[in-house]
Amino acid sequence: MEETPDKLFFTISEVAAMFKVNASLIRFWEKEFEVLKPRKSTKGNRLYTKKDIENLRVIYHLVKEKGFTLQGAKEKLKQKPVDEQNKNLEAIEKLQRVKTYLLDLKKRLAE
């Protein structure tokens, strides 16, 4: 996922684009995961905060990247709160960036 821009609120289409998923999947996950509670505008449009996006990032990681079922992801979130899961996810992402950098460096040195 790309970096989150500096904004207070994001629309569902912006959030869906960040995760490269359909907005319908985001709405579905809202019903499935209690931790997702976006605000609604006066027109009824969903407005997501950075915290909502962090929560979605953890859910996305568990379901889409790790292959958990929805029930499995819910149980994992009960075992470890989203904040702890998010710290683990951040560490994994940093390690992946370091790995990519080192592999690129190795390739350049071999040339």
C-alpha positions in Angstrom: 0.0 0.0 0.0 1.2 3.5 -0.7 1.7 6.2 1.9 -1.3 7.9 3.2 -1.6 11.6 2.2 -1.9 14.3 4.8 -5.7 14.7 5.1 -8.2 14.4 7.9 -10.7 12.3 6.0 -10.8 10.1 2.9 -13.7 9.0 0.8 -14.4 5.3 0.2 -13.2 5.6 -3.4 -9.9 7.0 -2.2 -9.5 4.3 0.4 -10.4 1.6 -2.2 -7.8 3.0 -4.6 -5.1 2.9 -1.8 -5.7 -0.8 -1.3 -6.5 -1.5 -5.0 -9.9 -3.1 -4.1 -13.5 -2.4 -4.9 -15.4 0.0 -2.6 -17.9 -2.8 -2.1 -15.2 -4.9 -0.3 -14.5 -2.0 2.1 -18.2 -1.7 2.8 -18.4 -5.5 3.4 -15.5 -5.5 5.8 -17.2 -2.7 7.7 -20.1 -5.0 8.4 -17.7 -7.9 9.4 -15.2 -6.1 11.5 -16.3 -4.0 14.5 -13.0 -2.0 14.5 -14.1 -0.3 11.2 -16.4 2.6 12.0 -16.0 5.4 9.5 -17.9 8.6 10.1 -20.7 9.6 7.8 -21.1 13.1 6.2 -24.5 14.8 6.3 -25.1 13.3 2.8 -24.4 9.8 4.2 -21.0 9.4 2.5 -18.4 7.5 4.5 -15.4 9.5 5.7 -12.3 7.5 6.8 -9.7 8.7 9.2 -6.0 7.7 9.2 -6.9 5.3 12.1 -9.6 3.7 10.0 -7.1 3.2 7.2 -4.6 1.7 9.6 -7.3 -0.7 10.8 -8.1 -1.6 7.1 -4.4 -2.1 6.4 -4.2 -4.7 9.1 -7.4 -6.4 7.9 -6.1 -6.3 4.3 -2.8 -7.8 5.4 -4.5 -10.7 7.3 -7.1 -11.5 4.7 -5.5 -10.7 1.3 -1.8 -11.2 2.0 -1.7 -13.9 4.8 -4.8 -15.7 3.4 -6.8 -15.7 6.6 -10.5 -16.4 6.4 -12.7 -13.6 7.8 -13.4 -15.6 10.9 -9.7 -16.3 11.3 -8.8 -12.6 10.9 -11.5 -11.7 13.5 -10.0 -14.3 15.9 -6.4 -13.0 15.3 -7.6 -9.4 16.0 -9.1 -10.7 19.3 -5.8 -12.3 20.3 -3.7 -9.2 19.3 -5.4 -5.8 19.1 -5.1 -3.8 15.8 -2.4 -1.6 17.3 -0.1 -4.5 18.0 -0.9 -6.0 14.6 -0.1 -2.7 13.0 3.3 -2.5 14.7 4.1 -6.0 13.4 3.0 -5.0 9.9 5.1 -1.9 9.9 8.2 -4.0 10.9 7.4 -6.4 8.1 7.1 -3.6 5.5 10.4 -2.0 6.6 12.1 -5.4 6.3 10.7 -5.9 2.9 12.0 -2.5 1.8 15.5 -3.3 3.2 15.4 -6.7 1.3 14.4 -5.0 -1.9 17.2 -2.4 -1.5 19.8 -5.1 -0.7 18.7 -7.2 -3.7 18.9 -4.2 -6.0 22.4 -3.3 -4.6 23.5 -6.9 -5.1 22.3 -6.7 -8.7 24.1 -3.4 -9.4 27.4 -4.8 -7.9 27.2 -7.9 -10.1 26.9 -5.8 -13.2 
